[in-house]
Amino acid sequence: MTAGSGARGTDQPAGARMRIVFMGTPDFSVPVLDALVEAGHDICAVYCQPPRPAGRGKKDRPSPVQARAEALGLPVRHPVSLKSPEAQAAFAALAADIGVVVAYGLILPQAVLDAPAHGCLNIHASLLPRWRGAAPIHRAIMAGDSETGVGIMQMEAGLDTGPVLLERRVSIAAEDTTGDLHDRLSALGAETIVEALARLDTLAPQAQPADGVTYAAKIDKSEARVDWTRPATEVDRLIRGLSPFPGAWAMIAGRRVKFLRSRLADGSGAPGTVLSGLAVACGQGAVEITEVQPEGKGRMSAEAFLRGADLPPGTVLGKD
């Protein structure tokens, strides 16, 4: 599908084929863009973050959304800011019916939010008002939430404070990682925004309740080192919540090893003590590490890692 041309008709009803500005950047956003194209909407422009240096050569690499949009033949824009009158005028000139925003990475000024005929909708990966902010998937797992979901929110100036038009829930399984949940919520967000656009004239925006507001702060790498003195439930949630990025870690035989999958295990002992295999005692209970990534290597099963590591029972981790 390629971008359409010309201004929208002023009598075009919401829910019909719509002229959309899509705004997103990472992998999470790509299935949403694909779903909008598949549904027959006219993507008049795709906004994403500018290419960033990446890889060993530190060459500029386009974001996943930019790469996908260009493959689809869609026009791409990546301004460093939308605060200038020129950037806002260029956005308004698109004469869009609606903006669809998912993990874009820039704050949208009020002039941008107001430019499309039906405003801007955001796909947020939590059950608002819980986990407003930057890292809702990580924080839901780290907090031990039993469910999460996606919400289609009418955007306003506050941080994820707008009314919710449509919401879909999913359970968080005992061994889910952020990576697992990321993929499920991305697909669910794609389905839900297509449904929301089709029903836009009939959906009643619901104001978020004042109670239950929490904020999903951006993940800081300082959070990632495992503290074995914490209860096993917290260590397990940390490992799964930070997988695959940035990855919870500990030092093993002088090397930093990321832990990518885990589950609660039987047993107890001094915190950080290997009980058997990669089952490790915590402040209360124990955690079994089932997938790792040693520094400078790819991810591998615990069994594969142990074939090349000397970790007899009684070894204490985190002393290096």
Beta strands, then each sheet from edge to edge (+ up, - down):
strand 1: 19-24
strand 2: 42-47
strand 3: 52-54
strand 4: 59-61
strand 5: 76-77
strand 6: 98-102
strand 7: 120-124
strand 8: 132-133
strand 9: 147-154
strand 10: 164-171
strand 11: 215-216
strand 12: 248-252
strand 13: 255-265
strand 14: 274-276
strand 15: 279-281
strand 16: 286-294
strand 17: 300-301
sheet 1: 5+ 2+ 1+ 6+ 7+ 9- 10+
sheet 2: 3+ 4-
sheet 3: 8+ 11+
sheet 4: 12+ 13- 16+ 15- 14+
sheet 5: 12+ 13- 16+ 17-
end
